[in-house]
Amino acid sequence: MPTVRFRITANEDDTQDVIQHVENIDEGIERAEEIDAVEHLWSDSSSAGLSDDYSPGLHCVEVDASDEDIAELVRVAAEERAYRLGAVIEFVERF
């Protein structure tokens, strides 16, 4: 089962919008959820944990698809939805 992983820079509502959009693509979506991987992304511990209330957050999302064709649909749909919302999305192999 292929897993699509992406980071999205957006507010919480837009992130949930992208996740819900992806979940509704096809019955071949086994799981789509935000995971708690952001803590591992901080390379400079002096800035980790500081308040950043005025900018969008970084969210890590994993989607399990039934096959590679569905995984490609997920990538396309997530990218299109993020673009429409003004969010930045990056597909990665691992967090």
Backbone hydrogen bonds, N-H to C=O, Kabsch-Sander energy under -0.5 kcal/mol:
donor,donor_aa,acceptor,acceptor_aa,energy
4,V,63,V,-3.1
5,R,3,T,-0.5
5,R,92,V,-0.6
6,F,61,V,-2.4
7,R,90,E,-2.9
8,I,59,H,-2.7
9,T,88,V,-3.0
10,A,8,I,-0.8
10,A,57,G,-2.2
15,T,11,N,-2.2
16,Q,12,E,-2.5
17,D,13,D,-2.0
18,V,14,D,-2.2
19,I,15,T,-2.2
20,Q,16,Q,-2.8
21,H,17,D,-2.4
22,V,18,V,-2.3
23,E,19,I,-2.4
24,N,20,Q,-1.4
25,I,22,V,-1.5
29,I,26,D,-1.3
30,E,28,G,-0.8
30,E,64,D,-2.6
31,R,64,D,-1.2
33,E,62,E,-2.4
35,I,60,C,-2.9
37,A,35,I,-1.5
40,H,37,A,-0.9
41,L,38,V,-1.9
42,W,38,V,-0.5
42,W,39,E,-0.8
43,S,41,L,-0.5
45,S,43,S,-0.7
47,S,44,D,-1.7
48,A,44,D,-0.7
50,L,47,S,-1.5
55,S,52,D,-1.3
57,G,10,A,-1.2
59,H,8,I,-2.6
59,H,57,G,-0.5
60,C,35,I,-0.7
61,V,6,F,-2.9
62,E,33,E,-2.6
63,V,4,V,-2.5
64,D,31,R,-2.7
65,A,2,P,-2.7
65,A,63,V,-0.6
66,S,28,G,-1.9
71,A,67,D,-2.0
72,E,68,E,-2.0
73,L,69,D,-1.8
74,V,70,I,-2.2
75,R,71,A,-2.1
76,V,72,E,-2.3
77,A,73,L,-2.7
78,A,74,V,-2.8
79,E,75,R,-2.2
80,E,76,V,-2.4
81,R,77,A,-2.5
82,A,78,A,-2.5
83,Y,79,E,-2.2
84,R,80,E,-2.1
85,L,81,R,-1.7
86,G,82,A,-0.8
86,G,83,Y,-0.9
87,A,82,A,-2.7
88,V,9,T,-1.7
90,E,7,R,-2.6
92,V,5,R,-2.2
